[in-house]
């Protein structure tokens, strides 16, 4: 049995078809060696793109914590969410405030964390999981 990873990279994506519309999340958790440890694709009902992005991030943090990670590097393609979590942007939309608070609380459980926003093409795995969940009937 392998030991818990000290640091993981969590790729997250959320999307909605229509805004709001049917929404889904995709999460990939990679160990320090780049090996895929866990992934998920889930429909989350009707939501906006930004709500879906936060929901994906929360599920990613949940998976990382369950795997025993002490540090997490978050990768997403939502500059808004990344900048809200670092404090560069204020959370103005009322629907995002509780999700932001939950994310900050979840991040406190880790010894260290970072978040960076990348172009969608660099987050292709999580993006594909979102689309797979949305395409399933």
URRA-V47038 format. One record per run of one state. SS is the DSSP state (helix for helix, strand for strand, loop for the rest). FROM is the first residue (numbers start at 1). TO is the last residue. If there is no record, write none. Layout:
<<SS:FROM:TO> <SS:FROM:TO>>
This chain:
<<loop:1:6> <strand:7:18> <loop:19:20> <strand:21:30> <loop:31:35> <strand:36:47> <loop:48:48> <helix:49:66> <loop:67:70> <strand:71:76> <loop:77:78> <helix:79:86> <loop:87:93> <helix:94:107> <loop:108:111> <strand:112:117> <loop:118:119> <helix:120:135> <loop:136:137>>
